[in-house]
């Protein structure tokens, strides 16, 4: 069986991999045989993830890959799509009590990947702890039915949809970029994550008191940290806020990648404004720019690109989509993604910690991932070097706003390469 590729995949190349690593630490050592069995059960429930990328003339397609997912011992991130992963765009690794799930972001996003993770963890824990009764109401069991809307490989309409967007959608032509962050993969051995933990009640109490949300609040705090470190810049500092447009598409179950980037622009005039105003401004920008009709502009852009790609050679497709992706998504000083509560449906009594790590090549240099697990807000600040200044200024801004946080020891993270077929 063949599936159409997400046209964003044509942006992939040696300098753009766009992959995600999810790291789950369990409360007990990983049982390799149980993990292998669970992976086999889970991938059968998600056949659209059991695929390999192949070339058909001047195009790529995804075809069913009958071989099992590769499960390797150790923390190394193996290349996706190549020999080591058996052609798969998914791979699983384990070491000690940790499980690593590596995925091509061109195949799916966090909202598409979470259901697979829940099925995998449920299957694994059910094998090891058959006496436990888990709440399965929010979990796709291995033998559950697959909805047509979940599996379809092209959930977009054939023609552009009518839209009446709110506000202005132009992006800044010139923005402040972090010149102390390497541009891409040349220093991957120093890609670093600084992890912060905040009590959920403290975060929500403060965010709601200043007319904000966790995402807008953290964006404003990071803006403050960057502006302190770079006081002389006259160019606007732009936060790229990740946002999904499944709702606007009318396809809430779609497994594909549907990530839009909402730009929040902090001009030099905002530098000395109080945190309440920064939150109000950021929150308002998100409300306006993430409106359904604004999201339909992204849908129409996808449709236009699909039509354009049909007229191009493979080399031209790569050039066109790389320009589209970097110009429309990659023009940010920093990036923020708010996953929300990690939906483990009662499995979390066996989960010690959870971390999503992102390929940094499309971020402006710093990427911030926010999520909550049990009663803790977790904030990962990911960057392309191990310089702690941004994390230190970020923590200081939290303290200035009377928010206590626990700072974990920074650690290096790996991201899989992505291999294109010849």
N, C-alpha and C positions, 0 to 999 in steps of 0.2 A: 504494500500500500504506500502511496506517495502523498505528501502534504506540501502545500505551498509554504515558502519561507516568508517570514516577516521581512518586508523590503528594507528595513533598517540593517539587515545582515550584510547588504552589499557595501556598507561602510567599513566592514572588518578588513584588517590588514595587519602587517607586521607592527604598525604603530598604533593599532586600535583593536583591542581584544574584547573588552566589555564583558567581563565575567564576574560572577558573584561566588563568594565562599561563605557558607553558613557553618559555624562552629557550635556544636552542642556538647556541653560537658555534663555527663551523667553522674549520679551519686554512687555508681559502682562501676568496676572495670567492664569494658566492652567485651562481649562474648562474640567472637568472630563468626562462628557457625550460625548463631542465631541472627546476627546482622545480615549474613548472606541470604539466609532463608527469608528474612523479612523484606529485604530488597527485592527478591524475586516475586514475593506476593504484592508488594507495593507497585512495582513498575507495570505489572499486568493490569492494574486498575487505571494506570495513566499511560496508555499505549502511545499517545502523541508525544511523550517524552522518551520513548524507546526508539529513537531515530538517529540516523547518520546523515550528514550533508554530502550530497553528490552533485556533480556538474552535469547538466544536460545542455550541450551546445553552449550558448551564451548566457545561460541562466543556472541557478542553483535550485534544487528541490530537496526536500527531506524525505527519505524513504525508511520504512520500518526496518529496524535493526534487531534481528532475532537473538543476537548474542546477549548474554547476561550483562548487567551493569558491572563495570570493573570495581572491585572492592580491594583496596590496597592497604597494607599495614604501614604506618608511619604518617607523618603530617605533610609530606611533600605534595604540592598541588600538581598533578600530572596534566599535560596538554589535552584539551578537549578537542574532539574531532579527528584526532590522529591515531596512530597505532597503539599507543599506550592505553587509550581509553576505549579501544575496540571500535573506534568511530563514533562512539556516543558523545553527546553534548552534555551528559550528566556523568559524574563520577563520585564515588564515596571512598573515604579513607577513615582509618581509625588508629588511635594510639592511646594506650592507657584507658582512661575513662572518657575520652573525647571521640566524637564522630564529626567528620568534615564532609559536607555535601557541596560539591562544586558544580556550577551550572553556567551555561552561556546565557547572558542577559538578552541576547538576540532571540533566544528560544522562549523565555518567559521572564516575568518580574517577580518581586516578592509575593504579591497577591496570588500569582499563579503557582508559585513554588510551595507556599505554606501548606496547601492541602496534601501535597505529596509527602512533605515532612511529617505531618500528623499521621498519615496512614503508615508510613515507615516506622515511626516511633511506636504507634499502637501495636503494629504487628510484632515488632521486636520485643516490646515489654509483655505482650500477651504470651509470646513463646516462653519467656523466662519466668513470668509470674501468672500462670493460668488461673490461679485462685483469686487474683485481683478482679474487682468489678469496676471497669472504667466507664465514664459517661461517654457514650459513642454518638450522642446526638449531633455533635459538630464534626464528626470524623467520617470520611468516606471509607467504609470497610473494603477489604480487598475484593470481595465478590459483589459489591454494590453496583447498581446500574450507572452507566455513564450518560449524562444528558447530552443531547445533540448540540446544544448551545455551548457546552463545555469543550467539546472535542473539535468543533469546526475550525478549519485552518485559515479561513479568511472571513472574519466577522464584520467586515466593512460593507456598506452599500456600494452598488456599482457606480452611482453618480453622486456628486457633491450634494450635501444637504443644506437647506435654507438655514440661515443663522442671523441673529441680531445681537452681536456681542456687546457686553457692557464695557464701558471704559476704553482706554487706549491700549493697543496691543503691540506697539512698536517697542523694539529693544534698543537700549543705548548702543550707539556705534562704538564709542570708546569708553572702556571701563578700567578700573584699577585691577591689575593682575599681580599676583605674588611672585616677584622675581627671585625670591629666595627658595622657591619650590621648584625642583627639576621638572622639565616639561612632560616627561612620559615614563618610559621603562628603564632609563639608563641607570637608575639607582634603586632598583627594586629590592636590593638587599637591605635597604634602609627604610622601606615603607613601614610606617609605625602607627600604632593605634594607642591613643591615650583614653582610658576608660574612667568614667565618673558614674557614681551611683548616688541618687537622691531619693529620699523617702517620698513616696507618691503623694501623700497628703500635703507635704510641704510644697511640692511642685504645683499641684492643682490649686492650693490655697493662694499662692502668689500669682500664678498665671491668670486666674479668674479675677483677682483683685485689681489687676492692671489692664483689664479689657483685652486679654490676650488668650493664647492657647500655648501648650508646650512648644509647638513648632515655632510660632511667631516670637515667643519669649527667648528661646534658645538662639534663633536667628539674630535677634537684637543684641543678645549677650555676645555672640561671636563677632558681630559688627563692631561693638564697642572694643573688644580685644584687638581686632585688626586695626582699627583707627588709632588706638593708643600706640601700637607698634609702628604705625606708618602715619605720623601726624602731618606730614608735609604734602600728602597727595591731594591734588585738586580734582582728580577724576572720581566719578561715583563708585562706591563699593556696592557690588551687586550680589545678592544671595539668590541662588537658584533653588527654589523650593520644589521638591519632587511631589508630583500629584498624578493620580491615575484618572483616566477618562472613561472607564468602563460604564459608569452611570450614564454619561452623555451618549455613549455609543448604544446604550440599551442592551448591553451584553455583560451582565454582572458575573456570569460564570466563565467568561472567556479565559483560556489558559495562556494566551499570548502576552507579549510585553505591551502594556498600554500606559507608558509613563510619559507625562508631560512635565515640563519645567516652567514653573511660574517665576518670573524674575521680580525680586523685591529690591528696588533701587534706593540706596541711602546716599543722598547727595552730601556735599561738604557742609551744608547748612544744618544737617541733622546731627553733626558731631557732638554738640553740647546739649542736646535736648534730653529731657529726662526719659527714663525707661517706660513710663506710662505712655508718652506720646509715640515713642518708637514702636511699642506694642500695638497701639491703635492703628498706626500707619501700616505696619506689616500685616496685621489682621485684616484690615480693610482691603489691602492689595490682594490678599489671598481670596477673600470673598468675591471680589470683582473679577479677578483674572481666572479664577477656577470655576466661574459660573458655567453651567452646562453649554450655553451658546458660545462662550469663548472656547470651551473644549471642542466644540464641533469644528472650529477652525483647524484644530489638529487633525481631526478626522478627514476633513477636506484636503488637507495637505498630504495625508497618507494616500488618499485616492488619486490626487494629482501625480504623486510620485510613482504610483503603480502604473498609471497610463504612460508616464514619461519613460519608465524603465523598459517598457515594451518596445521602444524604438532604439534602444542603445545596445552597443556591444558590452561584453562583460567588463572590459577595462573601463569603458565610459560609465557603466553602472556604479563601479567602485568609486570613481571620481565624483560623480554626481551625489551619491548618498553620503559620502564622507563629508563633502561640503555642507550638505543639508544638516547632518547630525551635529557637526561642530559649530556651525553658524547659529542653528536654532536652539541647541541644547547646551553646548559646551562653553558659551560665553558668560562665565560667572567668575566672581572673585572667590566665592566659596559656595558650597552646596549643603542643603539640609534635607533630610528625609525623615518623616515621622511614620514609623510602622504602626504605632499604637500598641495595644496590648497583644503580646504574643499569644496566639490562640491555641493553647495546648489541651484544653478540654479535660482537665484533671490529670493529665499525664505528668504535670510539672512536679509532682512529689518525687519523681525520679530524675528531675532535671536540676542540676546545680547552677548552670549558667548557659546563656545563649548569646551568640554574637554574629551579626551579619557583617561581612567585609566586602567592600566594593572595589572593582577596578577603578583606579584613580585617573585614568588617561582622559576622561571627559569632564572631570571636575576642574574647578579653577585653581586647585592646589590643595584645598582642604575640604574634606567631606565629613559631615556630621550626621550620624544615624541615631535616632531617638526611638526607644521602645520601652515597654514596661513588662516586667516579669514578676508575678505575685504582687507585692506591695512596694516595689522599687522601680523608679525610673532609671534607665540605663542610657548613658550618652557616650557614644564612641566618636572621638575626634580622630579621623584618619588623614594622614598626610604623607608626602613623598620623601620626607627625610625625618631624622630623629630629633630635630631641634624642638626643645620643650617650651619655647617662649609663648607660642599661641595658647597652648594648654594652660600654662601658668597664668597668663592674663585672663583667660576664660574663667579659671577657678577663682581668681581674685574678684572678678565682676560678680560671680555668684555670692561670694562672701559680702561684698559691698551691698548686696540686696538681701542680706540676712538669710541666705539659703545655704545650709550646711551640705557638704558633699563628701563622699569617700572617694579618694583618688587611688586607683590601682596602679601598680607598676606598669610603665609602658611596655608594649611588646610588639615585635615584628610580626607581620602577617604575610602570607603567600597568596598569590592569585594565579589561577591556571592560564597558560597560553591558549590560543585558539588557532587551530590548524585548518586552513582552507583547502578544499580538494583541487587538484590540478586538472 
